[in-house]
């Protein structure tokens, strides 16, 4: 199914919740970025959210 705003060969399949872009297929993911003041705060927040059962990815830029 075509979704407004996307151009061929990009399209969104709502039944499967997949976005097809050329030869790549993506499943939408949603996330939140928390800006930490330092590495120590990053670790503390990571541990707190992990204890709540959340799936996390750590990044440093």
Helices and strands as residue ranges (DSSP letters): E 10-13, E 18-21, E 24-27, H 39-51
